[in-house]
Amino acid sequence: MRVAVISDIHSNYKALEAFLAYIEDCRVDAVIGLGDYVTDCPYPERTLSLLHEMEKKYPCHLLRGNREEYLLDNRRQDQGWHISSPNGALYYTYRHMSGADLDWMEAMPSEAVLQLGDCPALTICHGAPGAVRGNFQFDEALKEQSMERLETRYLLGGHTHHQEISRLYGKTYLNPGSLGLPVDEQGRHAQFALMEGTSQGWEMELLTIGYDVEGLLKDFRESGIEAYGLYLTRAVKKTLVTGHNYFYYAVCEACRISHKALPDTDEEVWRQVAEKLEL
């Protein structure tokens, strides 16, 4: 059993195209997706179209991430998104979603236990079991607690945008990294994982491939997304090309300067952030 694992595409359809070409050549039996398929990059409908093609070609096991949760929350009750640095990219993405797209997300579980063939069961989630935004990168105690309580031998999660294979309490944690927006201090490539399973266990490999970054940057210019997401969208672009987490740095700096939560920060604060981070 050979399985590809992806997470955190964030509408980077160019990276998804490269991934699909790769697995076409290496022949996988299934694909596991750990959420955050859209938002932040241009033309989310192109990412969704590719994902639907992938579902037709391979058995797919897809979860919701926190980005899908945000979009569904907005469907249930208007979140007041508008052109702005804090939530303009979400507003742009939502305007590119159809009812069918949101129905597709709604039908996904937020976590699951998978039994693939006679291989050992896999627990899959976006952040942490029971916490879609749980971040093992920033909360080692949460990771230890999750691994100790894990009822399977394997946990697959994303959200941190950092690739990782680690072992605790005789169990294995795999994070495939981010297909669309890695924060690995390098940039300009995509991350995912391959797993090969037998009845005895799973072997795991972390992979990095290139993709058409310049084409994606051109899409940022042509799509109009930066007119929606303003300074925070600039931070996304800089993260893509450098691998430094300018998105996170910008959010933290805006909240520090304003002493407010992210949705309440104003554009003068973001202008200061952009100047400091050279966005």
C-alpha positions as CSV (number, residue, x, y, z in Angstrom):
1,M,0.0,0.0,0.0
2,R,1.5,3.3,-1.1
3,V,-0.1,6.5,0.1
4,A,0.6,10.2,-0.5
5,V,-0.1,12.7,2.3
6,I,-0.7,16.4,1.7
7,S,-1.7,19.3,3.8
8,D,-2.0,23.1,3.8
9,I,-2.3,23.9,0.0
10,H,-3.7,27.3,0.7
11,S,-5.0,27.7,-2.9
12,N,-1.5,27.2,-4.4
13,Y,-2.7,25.3,-7.4
14,K,0.7,25.4,-9.0
15,A,2.1,23.3,-6.2
16,L,-0.8,20.9,-6.4
17,E,-0.2,20.5,-10.2
18,A,3.4,19.6,-9.5
19,F,2.3,17.1,-6.8
20,L,-0.2,15.4,-9.1
21,A,2.4,15.1,-11.8
22,Y,4.8,13.5,-9.3
23,I,2.4,10.9,-8.0
24,E,1.3,10.1,-11.6
25,D,4.9,8.8,-12.1
26,C,5.4,7.1,-8.8
27,R,2.0,5.4,-8.7
28,V,0.2,5.7,-5.4
29,D,-2.8,3.7,-4.2
30,A,-4.5,6.5,-2.2
31,V,-4.1,10.2,-1.2
32,I,-4.7,11.5,2.3
33,G,-5.5,15.3,2.6
34,L,-5.2,17.0,6.0
35,G,-7.0,20.2,5.3
36,D,-6.5,23.9,4.5
37,Y,-7.0,23.4,0.8
38,V,-7.9,27.1,0.0
39,T,-7.4,30.7,1.1
40,D,-4.4,33.0,0.9
41,C,-3.3,32.4,-2.7
42,P,-5.1,33.3,-5.9
43,Y,-7.8,31.5,-7.8
44,P,-9.0,29.0,-5.2
45,E,-11.4,27.5,-7.8
46,R,-8.4,26.1,-9.7
47,T,-7.2,24.3,-6.6
48,L,-10.7,22.9,-6.1
49,S,-10.9,21.7,-9.7
50,L,-7.7,19.9,-9.4
51,L,-8.8,18.3,-6.1
52,H,-12.0,17.0,-7.7
53,E,-9.9,15.5,-10.6
54,M,-7.7,13.9,-8.0
55,E,-10.7,12.4,-6.3
56,K,-11.8,10.8,-9.6
57,K,-8.4,9.3,-10.2
58,Y,-7.4,8.0,-6.7
59,P,-9.1,6.9,-3.5
60,C,-9.0,10.0,-1.4
61,H,-9.4,10.6,2.3
62,L,-9.8,14.3,2.9
63,L,-10.3,16.2,6.1
64,R,-11.4,19.8,6.8
65,G,-8.8,22.2,8.2
66,N,-9.3,25.4,10.1
67,R,-9.5,27.4,6.8
68,E,-12.5,25.3,5.6
69,E,-14.0,25.8,9.1
70,Y,-13.7,29.6,8.7
71,L,-15.4,29.5,5.3
72,L,-18.2,27.3,6.6
73,D,-18.7,29.5,9.7
74,N,-19.1,32.5,7.3
75,R,-21.7,30.6,5.4
76,R,-23.7,30.0,8.6
77,Q,-23.3,33.5,9.8
78,D,-21.7,36.5,8.0
79,Q,-18.4,37.1,9.7
80,G,-18.1,40.7,8.4
81,W,-15.2,40.0,6.1
82,H,-14.2,42.9,3.9
83,I,-11.3,44.4,2.0
84,S,-8.6,44.6,4.7
85,S,-5.3,43.0,5.7
86,P,-6.8,40.9,8.6
87,N,-9.5,39.1,6.5
88,G,-9.5,40.4,3.0
89,A,-8.0,37.2,1.6
90,L,-10.8,35.2,3.3
91,Y,-13.3,37.5,1.7
92,Y,-11.7,37.1,-1.7
93,T,-11.7,33.3,-1.3
94,Y,-15.3,33.2,-0.2
95,R,-16.4,35.2,-3.2
96,H,-14.8,32.6,-5.4
97,M,-16.7,29.7,-3.7
98,S,-19.9,28.1,-5.0
99,G,-22.6,26.5,-2.8
100,A,-21.4,23.1,-4.1
101,D,-17.8,23.9,-3.0
102,L,-19.0,24.6,0.5
103,D,-21.2,21.5,0.5
104,W,-18.1,19.5,-0.4
105,M,-16.2,21.0,2.6
106,E,-19.2,20.5,4.9
107,A,-19.3,16.8,4.1
108,M,-15.7,16.2,5.2
109,P,-14.9,15.0,8.7
110,S,-12.6,17.1,10.9
111,E,-10.6,13.9,11.9
112,A,-10.8,10.2,11.3
113,V,-9.3,6.8,11.9
114,L,-8.4,5.1,8.6
115,Q,-7.9,1.4,8.0
116,L,-6.2,1.0,4.6
117,G,-6.0,-2.7,3.5
118,D,-4.3,-4.8,6.2
119,C,-2.0,-2.0,7.3
120,P,-2.1,-0.6,10.8
121,A,-4.8,2.0,11.4
122,L,-4.0,5.7,11.1
123,T,-5.4,8.5,13.1
124,I,-5.6,11.6,10.9
125,C,-6.4,15.2,11.9
126,H,-5.5,18.8,10.8
127,G,-3.9,20.2,13.9
128,A,-4.3,17.8,16.9
129,P,-7.0,15.2,17.7
130,G,-10.0,17.1,19.1
131,A,-8.4,20.5,18.2
132,V,-8.4,21.5,14.5
133,R,-6.1,24.5,15.3
134,G,-3.9,22.6,17.8
135,N,-0.2,23.5,16.9
136,F,2.4,21.0,17.9
137,Q,5.1,23.4,16.8
138,F,4.2,25.9,19.5
139,D,2.8,23.5,22.1
140,E,5.0,20.5,22.9
141,A,2.8,19.6,25.8
142,L,-0.2,19.2,23.5
143,K,1.9,17.0,21.3
144,E,3.0,14.8,24.2
145,Q,-0.6,14.6,25.5
146,S,-2.0,13.7,22.1
147,M,0.6,11.0,21.5
148,E,0.1,9.5,24.9
149,R,-3.6,9.3,24.5
150,L,-3.5,8.1,20.9
151,E,-5.3,4.8,20.4
152,T,-3.5,3.9,17.1
153,R,0.2,3.6,16.5
154,Y,0.3,6.4,13.9
155,L,-0.9,10.0,13.9
156,L,-1.0,12.2,10.8
157,G,-1.4,15.9,11.2
158,G,-0.6,19.2,9.4
159,H,-1.3,22.9,10.3
160,T,2.2,23.8,11.4
161,H,3.7,24.0,7.8
162,H,6.7,22.1,9.1
163,Q,7.7,18.6,8.0
164,E,8.2,16.2,10.8
165,I,8.5,12.5,11.6
166,S,8.8,11.9,15.3
167,R,8.2,9.1,17.8
168,L,6.7,9.2,21.3
169,Y,5.3,6.5,23.6
170,G,6.1,3.9,20.9
171,K,3.9,5.7,18.4
172,T,4.8,7.7,15.2
173,Y,3.7,11.3,14.3
174,L,3.9,12.4,10.7
175,N,3.5,16.0,9.5
176,P,3.9,16.2,5.7
177,G,4.6,19.9,5.8
178,S,2.8,22.4,3.6
179,L,2.2,21.7,-0.1
180,G,1.4,25.3,-0.8
181,L,3.1,27.5,1.8
182,P,6.1,25.8,3.5
183,V,7.9,27.7,6.3
184,D,11.3,25.9,6.1
185,E,13.6,28.9,5.6
186,Q,14.1,28.1,1.9
187,G,10.9,28.7,0.0
188,R,10.0,28.2,-3.7
189,H,9.0,24.5,-3.4
190,A,6.2,22.2,-2.2
191,Q,6.3,19.6,0.6
192,F,4.4,16.3,1.1
193,A,5.0,12.8,2.3
194,L,4.8,9.3,1.0
195,M,4.0,6.2,3.1
196,E,4.4,2.5,2.3
197,G,2.5,0.1,4.4
198,T,2.3,-3.6,5.2
199,S,0.6,-5.5,7.9
200,Q,3.7,-4.9,10.0
201,G,3.7,-1.1,9.9
202,W,4.2,2.1,7.8
203,E,7.5,3.4,6.4
204,M,7.4,7.2,5.9
205,E,9.4,9.6,3.7
206,L,9.3,13.4,3.6
207,L,9.6,14.9,0.1
208,T,10.2,18.3,-1.4
209,I,9.6,19.3,-5.1
210,G,9.8,22.4,-7.2
211,Y,6.8,24.0,-9.0
212,D,6.1,27.1,-11.1
213,V,6.6,29.8,-8.4
214,E,6.9,32.6,-11.0
215,G,3.6,31.6,-12.5
216,L,1.9,31.8,-9.1
217,L,3.4,35.2,-8.4
218,K,2.0,36.4,-11.8
219,D,-1.4,35.2,-10.6
220,F,-1.1,37.3,-7.5
221,R,-0.6,40.3,-9.7
222,E,-3.4,39.5,-12.2
223,S,-6.1,38.0,-9.9
224,G,-6.8,41.0,-7.8
225,I,-6.2,39.2,-4.5
226,E,-3.8,41.7,-3.2
227,A,-6.4,44.4,-3.5
228,Y,-8.5,42.4,-1.1
229,G,-5.9,41.1,1.3
230,L,-3.6,44.1,1.2
231,Y,-0.5,43.9,3.5
232,L,-1.1,40.4,4.8
233,T,-1.3,39.1,1.2
234,R,2.1,40.6,0.6
235,A,3.3,38.7,3.7
236,V,2.0,35.5,2.0
237,K,4.0,36.2,-1.2
238,K,7.2,36.9,0.8
239,T,6.7,33.6,2.7
240,L,6.3,31.7,-0.6
241,V,9.6,32.9,-2.0
242,T,11.7,32.9,1.2
243,G,10.3,30.1,3.4
244,H,10.4,32.5,6.3
245,N,7.0,32.7,8.1
246,Y,6.2,36.4,7.2
247,F,2.5,35.6,7.5
248,Y,2.9,34.7,11.2
249,Y,5.4,37.5,11.9
250,A,3.1,40.1,10.4
251,V,0.1,38.9,12.4
252,C,2.1,38.9,15.6
253,E,3.5,42.3,15.0
254,A,0.1,43.8,14.1
255,C,-1.4,42.5,17.3
256,R,1.6,43.7,19.3
257,I,1.5,47.2,18.0
258,S,-2.3,47.6,18.2
259,H,-2.9,45.6,21.4
260,K,-5.9,44.2,19.7
261,A,-7.0,40.8,18.3
262,L,-6.3,40.2,14.6
263,P,-9.8,41.1,13.2
264,D,-9.7,44.5,15.0
265,T,-6.3,45.7,13.8
266,D,-6.5,48.7,11.4
267,E,-4.6,49.5,8.2
268,E,-2.3,52.1,9.7
269,V,-1.0,49.4,12.0
270,W,-0.5,47.1,9.0
271,R,1.3,49.9,7.1
272,Q,3.8,50.0,10.0
273,V,4.1,46.2,9.9
274,A,4.8,46.3,6.2
275,E,7.4,48.9,6.6
276,K,9.2,47.0,9.4
277,L,9.1,43.6,7.6
278,E,9.8,45.1,4.1
279,L,6.6,43.6,2.6
